[in-house]
Amino acid sequence: MDFISTRDANKTPVGFTNILLSGLAPDGGLYLPAEYPQLTDELLEEWRQILAKGNTAERTAYAALAAEILKLFVDDIPAEDLEAIAARAYTTEEFSSEDIVPLTTLEDGIFLGHLSEGPTAAFKDMAMQLLGELFEYELARRGETLNILGATSGDTGSSAEYAMRGRDGIRVFMLTPAGRMTPFQQAQMFSLEDPNIFNIALDGVFDDCQDIVKEVSSDAEFKRDNRIGAVNSINWARLMAQIVYYVACWLRATERNDEKVSFSVPTGNFGDICAGHIARQMGLPIDRLIVATNENDVLDEFFRTGNYKVRTAEQTWATSSPSMDISRASNFERFIFDLLGRDAERTADLFGVKVKQGGFSLAEDAVFAEAADRYGFLSASSTHADRVACIADAEKRLSTLIDPHTADGVNAARAVREQVDTPIVVLETALPVKFSETIVEATGKEPEVPARFAKIMDGGRYVKDLPNDAGVVKQYILDSIAKTKEIEN
C-alpha cells in the first residue's frame, strides 16, 4: 500500500511506516492511500463472524477485527506482528467494556456508539492506544527515538499522553490552549509526572496550537534533527484506527450486509468523520455522514453553502463542547482532495494559500453538489441551549446521560432525521464526567465519577506556560530534550 500527499502533484509514493513516524508530509500536505482498498461482501461476512465469535483468551474480538482492517493498509509490518499490536492495544484491562465499542439504542432510529470506554474516557483512546503500540514497535525495530509534538482542544492530549507514557524512545510535547479546557481535562494531562511527558499551555486558542505544530513540522531541518513526529489526526495512522469502529458499529447495527446505516459525528478537526468518509469510499454500507458542529460552525456553513470561511482566534467561541472549538479543521483538506478528484495542485492552493487569506468558496463549482450527492454529507449545528436541553431530555426521558459533544451529535441526527432513510449511529465523544459543569446545569446533579477517576483532581500540576510563538516552543523542545538526555545518562 502506497501513500501520497494531498499537495504532491507527482503523487510520490511513501510506505506506511515512514508516514507513521513523520506525520505531516514535507510539502505541508496530509497523507492518504494512493487508492482506497475495496471491501467485498465476502470480507464483510468474515468480519461479521469475527465479532460474532467474541473474545478469546488471546485477544478481544475488536482487536481481531482491527488487525484484519490494518492489513488492508499496512504491508511493511508482518501480519502476525499487526495481530499482536492490535491485541495489545484493545484489551479489557485498558477498556472497561468487553465489546471495547458497545452499541446501544438511544431512541427509535438512533443508536449510540460508545467510544469512551478507554483509559481517558474519550474517543481519542480508540486511535491512541493503537498508535502507542505502533510507535514503540517501529522505533524498536529501527533503533530510533521520537519526539511527538501535538496540539489538543481537550481530549487528544490526555489520550496521547496516557498511550505514550513510559514508552521507550518516546517523548511527548503537547500544546494546549491556556484556560480553554475543563478542569477534569486539565487534571488528566497536567497531573502526569512521567519524565517523557511535557505539557505546554499556550497563550492562544486551539487553532494557534495547531498552527505551531504545523509550523514546526514544516521546518524540515528542525524536524529531521530532532526526530519530530505527530499524534494529531494529521497522522494517517489515527484515521486508520478510527475506521475500525465505523466497521464495528455498522456490524453491530445490522444483520445483513446489504443494510445501510448513517453516522452523526461531533466534529471539530474533521478527523473522526473523515475516517467515516474513507470507510464509505472503501464500500462500507454507510448512507449519510452527518457533520455535527457547535457555535463554531465553519464546517456546517461549508456543507450548507459551499463557503469555507476560517476564523481568527478572536472569532472562535469558547463553548460548552470545547473539544469542537476549532475554526480551521486540518483533516478537511483530505476530504476536499477527494472532492476535487485528487487535484493536488488545486488542494495546495486552497489550503496552502487561500486558507491563510481567510478561506475559499466552492459554491459555484460543480463538485460542491457531490459533497452531499456522491459523498453523503449532511450537517447541522447546535447552541449551548440546544445541548443543555438535549442532555436534560436524554437523562430524564431516555435514562441516558451524555456529554455535551455527544449532545451536539444527537441534535444533528434529529435535525436531519427527515432527510435520512436509515438508522443513525451517533458517535460518542467522551464520558459526561469530563464536563460536569454543563451536566449539572442540564440535570441539576453531578455526573457519576467512574472508580478509575476517583482521585484525578487530587494530583499536582506539571505544565509550562509559553507565548504563542513557534520559536519559543522550538527552544523549549530543545532544552527539554537536552535535560532528559542528561538525566538518562
C-alpha positions in Angstrom: 0.0 0.0 0.0 1.4 3.3 -1.1 0.5 6.7 0.4 0.6 10.1 -1.3 0.4 13.7 -0.1 -2.7 15.9 -0.7 -0.3 18.6 -2.1 2.0 16.5 -4.3 1.1 16.6 -7.9 3.7 13.9 -8.7 2.0 11.5 -6.3 5.3 10.3 -4.9 4.6 7.0 -3.1 5.6 6.6 0.6 5.3 3.5 2.7 3.2 3.2 5.9 6.0 3.0 8.5 7.6 6.2 7.1 4.4 8.2 7.2 3.7 6.8 10.7 6.8 8.4 12.1 6.7 11.6 10.0 3.1 12.7 10.4 2.8 15.7 8.1 4.2 15.5 4.5 7.3 17.6 3.7 5.2 19.8 1.4 2.7 20.5 4.2 0.1 18.1 2.9 -1.6 15.2 4.6 -1.1 11.6 3.6 -3.8 9.4 2.1 -3.7 5.9 0.5 -2.9 6.2 -3.2 -6.1 4.1 -3.7 -8.7 3.1 -1.1 -8.9 -0.7 -0.7 -12.3 -2.0 -1.7 -14.5 -4.2 0.5 -16.3 -7.2 -0.8 -19.4 -9.0 0.6 -17.2 -12.0 1.5 -14.9 -9.8 3.5 -17.7 -8.1 5.3 -19.1 -11.5 6.2 -15.7 -12.6 7.5 -15.6 -9.6 9.8 -19.2 -10.2 10.9 -18.2 -13.7 12.0 -15.1 -12.3 13.9 -17.3 -10.1 16.1 -19.9 -12.9 16.5 -17.3 -15.2 17.9 -16.5 -12.8 20.7 -13.4 -12.5 22.8 -10.8 -15.2 23.3 -8.0 -15.7 25.8 -5.5 -14.3 23.3 -7.4 -11.2 22.2 -10.7 -9.4 22.1 -12.9 -9.7 19.1 -12.5 -6.0 18.4 -8.7 -6.5 18.3 -9.1 -9.3 15.9 -11.3 -7.1 13.7 -8.8 -4.2 13.9 -5.9 -6.5 12.8 -7.8 -7.5 9.7 -8.5 -3.9 8.8 -4.9 -2.8 9.4 -3.7 -5.5 7.0 -5.6 -3.7 4.2 -3.4 -0.6 4.6 -0.1 -1.9 6.0 2.3 -4.1 4.0 5.6 -3.2 5.6 4.8 -4.8 9.0 4.4 -8.6 9.1 0.8 -9.7 9.5 1.5 -11.6 12.7 3.1 -8.5 14.2 0.0 -6.4 13.3 -2.2 -9.0 15.1 0.0 -8.8 18.2 0.0 -5.0 18.1 -3.8 -4.8 17.9 -4.2 -7.4 20.6 -2.1 -5.3 23.0 -3.9 -2.1 22.1 -7.5 -3.3 22.6 -7.7 -5.2 25.9 -10.3 -5.4 28.6 -7.6 -4.2 31.0 -7.5 -0.8 29.2 -11.1 -0.7 28.1 -14.0 -1.0 30.6 -16.3 -2.8 28.2 -15.9 -6.4 26.9 -17.1 -5.1 23.5 -14.5 -2.3 23.5 -17.0 -0.3 21.5 -20.6 -1.2 22.6 -23.6 -0.1 20.7 -26.9 0.9 22.5 -30.2 2.2 21.4 -30.9 5.8 22.4 -34.4 6.2 20.8 -36.2 4.9 17.8 -33.9 5.0 14.8 -30.9 6.5 16.8 -28.1 4.4 18.3 -25.1 5.5 20.4 -21.7 4.1 19.5 -19.8 4.2 22.8 -16.2 5.2 22.1 -15.3 6.4 25.6 -14.5 3.1 27.4 -10.8 3.6 27.2 -8.3 4.9 29.9 -9.1 8.6 29.5 -12.8 8.2 28.8 -12.7 9.8 25.4 -13.0 8.6 21.8 -9.4 9.6 21.1 -8.3 6.4 23.1 -9.6 4.3 20.2 -6.7 5.5 18.0 -4.1 6.5 20.6 -3.8 3.1 22.2 -3.0 1.6 18.8 -0.7 4.5 17.9 1.3 3.9 21.0 1.9 0.3 20.1 2.8 1.1 16.5 5.3 3.8 17.5 7.0 1.6 20.1 7.2 -1.3 17.7 8.6 0.6 14.8 11.1 2.7 16.8 12.5 -0.5 18.4 12.7 -2.1 15.0 14.7 0.8 13.7 16.7 1.6 16.9 15.4 5.2 16.8 13.7 7.7 19.1 10.8 10.1 18.5 9.7 13.4 19.9 6.0 13.7 19.4 4.6 17.2 19.0 0.8 17.6 19.3 -2.0 20.0 19.9 -5.2 19.4 21.8 -8.5 21.1 22.3 -9.4 18.8 25.1 -9.1 15.0 24.8 -6.3 14.3 22.2 -3.7 15.4 24.7 -4.6 13.1 27.6 -5.3 10.2 25.3 -1.9 10.6 23.7 -0.1 11.0 26.9 -1.7 8.0 28.6 -0.9 5.9 25.5 2.8 7.1 25.3 3.7 7.5 29.0 6.7 5.3 30.0 7.3 4.0 26.5 10.9 3.6 25.5 12.3 6.1 23.0 9.3 8.4 23.0 8.8 11.9 24.4 5.5 13.8 24.1 5.2 17.6 23.8 1.6 18.6 23.9 0.3 22.1 23.3 -3.0 23.2 25.0 -4.9 26.4 24.7 -4.5 28.1 28.1 -7.7 28.1 30.1 -9.8 26.6 27.3 -10.2 23.0 28.7 -12.4 21.8 31.5 -10.8 21.3 35.0 -11.1 17.5 34.6 -9.4 17.6 31.2 -6.6 19.7 32.6 -6.2 17.4 35.6 -5.9 14.3 33.4 -3.0 15.9 31.5 -1.2 18.2 33.9 -1.1 15.7 36.8 1.2 13.3 34.9 4.7 13.2 36.3 6.2 10.8 33.8 9.6 12.2 32.6 8.8 11.7 28.9 5.6 13.9 29.1 5.8 17.7 28.6 2.6 19.8 28.8 2.6 23.3 27.3 -0.2 25.8 28.0 -0.1 28.2 25.0 -1.4 31.8 25.2 -4.0 31.3 22.4 -6.8 29.0 21.2 -6.6 25.5 19.7 -6.1 26.8 16.2 -3.0 28.6 17.4 -1.6 25.4 18.9 -2.3 23.5 15.7 -0.6 26.3 13.6 2.5 26.0 15.7 2.6 22.2 15.3 2.3 22.7 11.5 5.0 25.4 11.5 7.4 23.3 13.5 6.7 20.2 11.4 7.2 22.3 8.2 10.8 23.1 9.3 12.4 20.1 7.6 15.8 20.6 9.2 14.4 21.0 12.8 12.0 18.1 12.3 14.8 15.9 10.9 17.4 16.8 13.5 15.1 16.4 16.5 13.0 13.4 15.3 9.7 15.3 15.4 6.6 13.1 14.9 2.8 13.7 15.2 -0.1 12.1 17.1 -2.8 14.6 16.0 -5.2 13.4 13.3 -2.8 14.8 10.7 -1.1 11.4 11.3 -2.8 8.9 8.9 -2.5 6.0 11.5 -5.1 7.8 13.6 -7.7 7.7 10.9 -6.8 4.1 10.0 -7.6 3.1 13.6 -10.8 5.1 13.6 -12.1 3.2 10.5 -12.3 0.1 12.7 -15.0 1.5 14.9 -17.1 2.5 11.9 -17.0 -1.1 10.8 -17.7 -2.4 14.3 -20.7 -0.1 14.8 -22.1 -0.9 11.3 -21.7 -4.7 12.0 -23.5 -4.3 15.4 -26.3 -2.2 13.9 -27.1 -4.6 11.1 -27.9 -8.2 10.5 -27.3 -8.3 6.7 -24.5 -6.9 4.5 -27.0 -5.0 2.3 -28.2 -2.9 5.2 -27.0 0.7 5.4 -26.7 3.0 8.4 -25.8 6.6 8.8 -23.4 8.3 11.3 -23.8 11.6 13.1 -20.4 12.7 14.3 -19.5 15.6 16.7 -16.9 17.4 14.6 -14.1 19.8 15.3 -10.9 18.9 13.3 -12.8 16.7 10.8 -10.6 13.6 11.7 -13.4 11.5 13.2 -15.8 12.0 10.4 -13.0 11.8 7.8 -12.4 8.2 8.9 -16.1 7.6 8.1 -15.7 9.2 4.7 -12.8 6.8 4.0 -14.8 3.8 5.2 -17.6 4.8 2.9 -15.2 5.2 0.0 -14.0 1.7 0.7 -17.5 0.3 0.3 -18.8 0.1 3.9 -22.6 0.4 3.6 -22.8 3.9 5.0 -25.8 6.1 3.9 -25.2 9.6 5.3 -22.3 11.2 7.2 -23.8 14.0 9.4 -21.3 16.7 10.4 -22.4 18.0 13.9 -20.8 21.3 15.0 -21.3 23.7 17.8 -21.3 27.5 17.6 -18.0 27.3 15.8 -19.9 26.2 12.7 -17.4 26.7 9.9 -17.9 23.2 8.6 -21.7 23.3 8.8 -21.5 26.5 6.8 -19.4 24.9 4.1 -21.8 21.9 3.7 -24.8 24.2 3.5 -23.3 26.9 1.3 -20.0 25.8 -0.2 -18.2 28.6 1.6 -15.3 27.7 3.8 -14.5 30.8 5.9 -11.9 30.2 8.6 -12.0 32.4 11.7 -9.4 34.2 13.8 -8.7 33.3 17.4 -10.8 36.2 18.5 -13.7 34.9 16.4 -13.5 31.4 17.8 -16.1 30.9 20.5 -15.3 29.2 23.8 -18.3 26.8 24.2 -19.6 24.1 26.5 -18.4 21.5 23.9 -14.8 22.7 24.0 -13.2 19.9 22.0 -15.0 21.3 19.0 -13.9 24.9 19.4 -12.0 24.8 16.2 -12.2 27.1 13.1 -9.6 25.6 10.9 -10.1 21.8 10.5 -6.9 20.1 9.4 -8.5 16.9 8.1 -10.9 18.8 5.9 -8.1 19.0 3.4 -8.2 15.2 3.0 -11.9 15.4 2.0 -11.5 18.3 -0.3 -8.6 16.5 -2.0 -11.1 13.7 -2.8 -13.9 16.1 -3.7 -11.6 17.8 -6.2 -10.8 14.5 -7.9 -7.4 14.3 -6.1 -6.2 17.5 -7.8 -3.1 18.1 -5.6 -2.2 21.5 -7.2 -5.6 22.9 -6.5 -5.7 21.4 -3.0 -2.3 23.0 -2.3 -3.6 26.4 -3.5 -6.8 26.2 -1.3 -5.1 25.0 1.9 -1.6 26.4 1.4 -2.7 29.9 0.2 -6.4 30.6 0.3 -7.0 29.4 3.9 -4.2 31.7 5.1 -6.1 34.5 3.4 -9.4 33.7 5.1 -10.9 30.7 3.3 -12.3 29.8 -0.1 -15.6 29.1 -1.9 -16.7 26.1 -3.9 -20.3 27.3 -4.1 -20.2 27.9 -7.8 -18.1 24.8 -8.5 -19.9 21.7 -9.9 -18.1 19.5 -7.4 -19.8 21.1 -4.4 -23.1 19.2 -5.1 -21.1 16.0 -4.9 -20.4 16.6 -1.2 -23.9 15.5 -0.5 -24.9 13.6 -3.6 -21.8 11.4 -4.1 -20.2 11.5 -0.7 -23.3 11.6 1.5 -22.6 14.6 3.7 -25.2 16.5 5.7 -24.6 18.9 8.6 -26.2 20.8 11.4 -25.0 23.0 14.3 -26.1 23.4 18.0 -26.0 26.1 20.6 -25.3 25.9 24.3 -29.1 25.9 25.0 -29.6 23.1 22.5 -27.1 20.8 24.1 -28.3 21.5 27.6 -31.8 20.7 26.6 -30.6 17.6 24.8 -28.7 16.4 27.9 -31.7 17.0 30.1 -34.1 15.2 27.8 -31.8 12.2 27.4 -31.3 11.9 31.1 -35.0 12.4 32.1 -36.9 10.7 29.2 -34.4 8.2 27.9 -32.4 7.4 31.1 -29.1 8.0 29.3 -26.5 10.6 30.4 -24.5 12.0 27.5 -21.7 14.6 27.3 -22.1 18.0 25.6 -20.3 17.0 22.4 -22.4 13.8 22.0 -25.5 16.0 22.6 -24.4 18.0 19.5 -24.3 14.7 17.6 -27.8 13.8 18.8 -29.2 17.2 18.0 -27.7 17.0 14.5 -29.2 13.5 14.0 -32.6 14.8 15.0 -32.3 17.9 12.8 -31.7 15.9 9.6 -33.8 12.9 10.5 -36.4 13.5 7.8 -33.7 13.6 5.1 -32.3 10.2 6.2 -33.9 6.8 5.5 -31.6 4.7 7.6 -30.8 4.2 11.3 -28.3 6.8 12.6 -25.4 5.9 14.9 -24.3 8.9 16.9 -20.6 8.5 17.8 -19.9 9.4 21.4 -17.1 11.8 22.2 -16.5 11.4 25.9 -18.0 10.4 29.3 -20.1 13.1 31.0 -17.8 13.3 34.0 -15.3 15.3 31.9 -17.9 18.1 31.6 -19.5 18.3 35.0 -20.4 22.0 34.9 -22.7 21.6 31.9 -24.1 18.3 33.2 -25.1 20.0 36.5 -26.7 22.8 34.5 -28.7 20.4 32.5 -29.7 17.8 35.1 -29.2 19.5 38.5 -26.7 16.9 39.7 -23.1 15.9 39.3 -22.3 13.1 36.9 -21.1 9.8 38.3 -17.4 9.6 38.6 -16.1 6.1 37.5 -13.9 4.5 40.1 -10.8 4.7 37.9 -11.0 8.6 38.0 -12.0 9.0 41.7 -8.8 10.8 42.6 -8.0 12.5 39.3 -8.4 16.1 40.7 -6.1 15.5 43.6 -2.8 15.3 41.8 -0.2 18.0 41.2 0.0 20.1 38.0 3.0 19.9 35.7 2.7 22.4 32.8 4.8 25.1 31.2 3.2 28.4 30.2 4.5 29.7 26.8 3.6 32.5 24.5 2.1 31.9 21.0 5.5 31.8 19.3 6.9 28.8 17.4 10.4 29.9 18.0 9.9 29.8 21.8 8.2 26.4 21.5 11.2 25.1 19.5 13.6 26.3 22.1 11.6 24.6 24.9 11.7 21.4 23.0 15.4 21.6 22.5 16.0 22.4 26.2 13.8 19.6 27.4 15.4 17.0 25.1 18.8 18.1 26.4 17.7 17.9 30.1 16.2 14.4 29.7 19.3 13.2 27.9 21.4 14.4 30.9 19.1 12.5 33.3 19.2 9.3 31.2 23.0 9.4 31.0 
